[in-house]
Amino acid sequence: MIVVILPLFMPTVRQLGIDPVFYGALAMMCVCIGEITPPMGPQLWFAEPICKVKMGDIMKESWVFLATMTVPIFIVAFVPDIAMFLVNLFK
């Protein structure tokens, strides 16, 4: 997804005037959510045989992580200076 999909949106990102570093940071945060989101979250499929627990039980527990990762995405999306602090420091 990172190698194929994210570069497809780069021309649009540049035309909208979004900083590519900010786009990358926000996209990576969204990809992390996609890794644990049912039904196709690959991390859930890896955890099932390792933990020897049913997928439904793992999904019930993954919602806590989903919530804790969603809040920072909204914060960074509405206050981009948080994600861009170090980049702006070195410009």
Secondary structure, 3 states (H helix, E strand, C coil): CCCCHHHHCHHHHHHCCCCHHHHHHHHHHHHHHHHHCCCCCHHHHHHHHHHCCCHHHHHHHHHHHHHHHHHHHHHHHHCCCCCCHHHHHCC
